[in-house]
Amino acid sequence: MIPAILLSFFLSLAGTGAYAWAAQRGGLLDRPGHRASHDTPTPTGAGIALVASLLITAWGVGVDGGEPRLGLLSLSASWAVVALPLALGLSLVGLADDRFDVSAWWRLLAQVLASGGLLVAAGVPGGLAPWSIPLLVLALVWTMNAVNFMDGSNGMAGMQGLFSAALVGGVSVLGGDSALAIAAFCLAAACAGFLPWNAPRARVFMGDAGSVPLGFLLGGLCIAGALRSVLPWPAAIAVLAVFHVDAGLTLLMRMRQGERWYTPHRRHVYQRLLAQGWSHGQVLLLYSALNVGIVAPGVMLGTIHAQWAWEIAAGVFVLLAASWYAVSLKLGEET
């Protein structure tokens, strides 16, 4: 486990730096605009280095006698052979979007196909009721987009990826599932390797090439945790609750106020805090505190006391929703 984690970290760290150098010279830059939280052109799309580091680790460390062993480990067809290549495909679509502005419908189609492909390859349809498959596809697509929506402040998506993957990894260790643990910790390590380039000062952005596949992999790990009985379903749903609450309530607020909710905006709480003069570091600290203070205890308690998992998960979402509402009121935002 340790060599795989270290390899993921250092490949991501070096790969992100190399990508930043190449993107700077190749002109793949995110230029300041009315939605941007930065004021200088910055290389974007570096998330592909994060995904590539995981794929190289999976095949470099996990191949033994011609058989890939790393995959939702012992689930090689789900992780090393399916999940990571699909994530790389999503990353390439995101990179194309960062460069050429791909239609939202083509991006959505890629997300749906990747989600369905992962679930079918993992054998999910054989173990669940047929009606649950569209719900899981929808959940994965929503998670990808929620992470993408929230990737607008230095370190935000990378830190959420580090936290969520490490949380799944920790619960997997406690549950005795080393296969899931190593997959989760490798993802956490890759996020940790990306962060020095993105926080506290952003020298490169993850872009759609990173945020979308990151959401895909995090959602896949949560689903795997539930299917492997490591996480109760309510606890699995709560792992990414901070992003789900901010993205979801902001979307509902915009719909309620009659806005064109499908258009770009700056209405997420983190964006409004930045507009009020908060630094990127302060915003990151706030969201990290919510994760550590509310989400982590909730997921752990819901796993240990599985009979109360739904009530505990509901409590996590209520506390986060109340926090979102309180901050919105403080910022003078009508909700």
WOCOR-V775342 format. One record per backbone hydrogen bond with DSSP energy under -1.0 kcal/mol. CO is the residue of the C=O (numbers start at 1). NH is the residue of the N-H. E is the energy in kcal/mol with one decimal. If there is no record, write none. Layout:
BEGIN
co=[CO | CO]
nh=[NH | NH]
e=[E | E]
END
This chain:
BEGIN
co=[1 | 2 | 3 | 4 | 5 | 6 | 7 | 8 | 9 | 10 | 11 | 12 | 13 | 14 | 15 | 16 | 17 | 18 | 19 | 20 | 21 | 22 | 23 | 27 | 28 | 30 | 42 | 43 | 45 | 46 | 47 | 48 | 49 | 50 | 51 | 52 | 53 | 54 | 55 | 56 | 57 | 62 | 64 | 67 | 69 | 70 | 71 | 75 | 75 | 76 | 78 | 79 | 82 | 83 | 84 | 85 | 86 | 87 | 88 | 89 | 90 | 91 | 92 | 93 | 94 | 95 | 96 | 97 | 103 | 104 | 105 | 106 | 107 | 108 | 109 | 110 | 111 | 112 | 113 | 114 | 115 | 116 | 117 | 118 | 119 | 120 | 124 | 124 | 129 | 130 | 132 | 133 | 134 | 135 | 136 | 137 | 138 | 139 | 140 | 141 | 142 | 143 | 144 | 145 | 146 | 150 | 153 | 155 | 156 | 157 | 158 | 159 | 160 | 161 | 162 | 163 | 164 | 165 | 166 | 167 | 168 | 169 | 170 | 171 | 172 | 173 | 177 | 178 | 179 | 180 | 181 | 182 | 183 | 184 | 185 | 186 | 187 | 188 | 189 | 190 | 191 | 194 | 195 | 195 | 197 | 205 | 206 | 207 | 207 | 208 | 210 | 211 | 212 | 213 | 214 | 215 | 216 | 217 | 218 | 219 | 220 | 221 | 222 | 223 | 224 | 225 | 225 | 226 | 232 | 233 | 234 | 238 | 240 | 241 | 242 | 243 | 244 | 245 | 246 | 247 | 248 | 249 | 250 | 251 | 252 | 253 | 254 | 255 | 259 | 260 | 268 | 269 | 270 | 271 | 272 | 273 | 274 | 279 | 280 | 281 | 282 | 283 | 284 | 285 | 286 | 287 | 288 | 289 | 290 | 290 | 291 | 294 | 295 | 296 | 297 | 298 | 299 | 300 | 301 | 305 | 306 | 308 | 309 | 310 | 311 | 312 | 313 | 314 | 315 | 316 | 317 | 318 | 319 | 320 | 321 | 322 | 323 | 324 | 325 | 326 | 327 | 328 | 329]
nh=[5 | 6 | 7 | 8 | 9 | 10 | 11 | 12 | 13 | 14 | 15 | 16 | 17 | 18 | 19 | 20 | 21 | 22 | 23 | 24 | 25 | 26 | 28 | 29 | 44 | 42 | 30 | 205 | 48 | 49 | 51 | 52 | 53 | 54 | 55 | 56 | 57 | 58 | 59 | 60 | 61 | 69 | 67 | 64 | 74 | 73 | 73 | 78 | 79 | 81 | 83 | 84 | 86 | 87 | 88 | 89 | 90 | 91 | 92 | 93 | 94 | 95 | 96 | 97 | 98 | 99 | 100 | 101 | 107 | 108 | 109 | 110 | 111 | 112 | 113 | 114 | 115 | 116 | 117 | 118 | 119 | 120 | 121 | 122 | 124 | 123 | 127 | 128 | 132 | 133 | 136 | 137 | 138 | 139 | 140 | 141 | 142 | 143 | 144 | 145 | 146 | 147 | 148 | 149 | 150 | 152 | 156 | 159 | 160 | 161 | 162 | 163 | 164 | 165 | 166 | 167 | 168 | 169 | 170 | 171 | 172 | 173 | 174 | 175 | 177 | 176 | 181 | 182 | 183 | 184 | 185 | 186 | 187 | 188 | 189 | 190 | 191 | 192 | 193 | 194 | 195 | 197 | 198 | 199 | 203 | 46 | 47 | 210 | 211 | 212 | 214 | 215 | 216 | 217 | 218 | 219 | 220 | 221 | 222 | 223 | 224 | 225 | 226 | 227 | 228 | 230 | 231 | 229 | 236 | 237 | 238 | 241 | 244 | 245 | 246 | 247 | 248 | 249 | 250 | 251 | 252 | 253 | 254 | 255 | 256 | 257 | 259 | 258 | 261 | 263 | 272 | 273 | 274 | 275 | 276 | 278 | 277 | 283 | 284 | 285 | 286 | 287 | 288 | 289 | 290 | 291 | 292 | 293 | 294 | 295 | 296 | 298 | 299 | 300 | 301 | 302 | 303 | 304 | 305 | 308 | 309 | 312 | 313 | 314 | 315 | 316 | 317 | 318 | 319 | 320 | 321 | 322 | 323 | 324 | 325 | 326 | 327 | 328 | 329 | 330 | 331 | 333 | 332]
e=[-2.2 | -2.7 | -2.6 | -2.3 | -2.1 | -2.6 | -2.5 | -2.0 | -2.7 | -2.7 | -2.8 | -2.4 | -1.6 | -2.4 | -2.5 | -2.5 | -1.9 | -2.2 | -3.3 | -2.1 | -1.6 | -2.1 | -1.7 | -1.8 | -1.8 | -1.8 | -3.6 | -2.6 | -1.6 | -1.6 | -2.1 | -2.5 | -2.0 | -1.4 | -2.0 | -2.7 | -2.0 | -2.7 | -2.0 | -2.8 | -2.8 | -3.5 | -1.5 | -2.1 | -1.1 | -1.2 | -2.4 | -1.4 | -1.7 | -2.5 | -1.2 | -2.8 | -2.5 | -2.4 | -2.5 | -2.2 | -2.4 | -2.2 | -2.3 | -2.1 | -2.6 | -2.6 | -2.2 | -2.1 | -2.7 | -1.5 | -4.1 | -1.7 | -1.9 | -2.5 | -2.3 | -2.2 | -2.0 | -2.5 | -2.6 | -2.3 | -2.3 | -2.8 | -2.6 | -2.3 | -2.1 | -2.5 | -2.5 | -1.9 | -2.4 | -1.4 | -1.8 | -1.0 | -1.8 | -1.1 | -2.1 | -2.4 | -2.6 | -2.4 | -2.4 | -2.5 | -2.8 | -2.4 | -2.4 | -2.0 | -2.8 | -2.3 | -1.8 | -3.0 | -1.9 | -1.8 | -2.3 | -2.7 | -2.1 | -2.6 | -2.3 | -2.9 | -2.9 | -2.3 | -2.1 | -2.4 | -2.3 | -2.6 | -2.8 | -2.3 | -2.2 | -2.1 | -2.1 | -1.8 | -2.8 | -1.3 | -2.0 | -2.3 | -1.5 | -2.4 | -2.9 | -2.1 | -1.6 | -2.4 | -2.5 | -2.2 | -2.1 | -2.2 | -2.0 | -1.3 | -1.9 | -1.6 | -1.8 | -2.1 | -2.7 | -2.3 | -1.9 | -2.0 | -2.7 | -1.0 | -2.2 | -2.2 | -2.1 | -2.6 | -2.6 | -2.6 | -2.2 | -2.4 | -2.1 | -2.4 | -2.6 | -2.6 | -1.9 | -2.7 | -2.3 | -2.6 | -2.0 | -1.3 | -2.4 | -2.3 | -1.4 | -2.0 | -2.3 | -2.9 | -2.0 | -2.6 | -2.6 | -2.7 | -1.8 | -1.9 | -2.3 | -2.5 | -2.2 | -2.1 | -2.6 | -1.8 | -2.6 | -1.4 | -1.7 | -2.1 | -2.3 | -2.6 | -2.0 | -2.1 | -1.3 | -2.3 | -1.4 | -2.2 | -2.4 | -2.1 | -2.1 | -2.3 | -2.2 | -2.3 | -2.0 | -1.9 | -2.8 | -3.1 | -2.1 | -1.6 | -3.0 | -1.8 | -2.9 | -2.5 | -2.9 | -2.6 | -1.6 | -2.6 | -3.0 | -2.2 | -1.6 | -2.5 | -2.7 | -2.4 | -2.0 | -2.1 | -2.2 | -2.5 | -2.5 | -2.2 | -2.7 | -2.6 | -2.0 | -2.6 | -2.5 | -2.5 | -2.5 | -2.2 | -2.4 | -2.2 | -2.0 | -3.0 | -1.4]
END
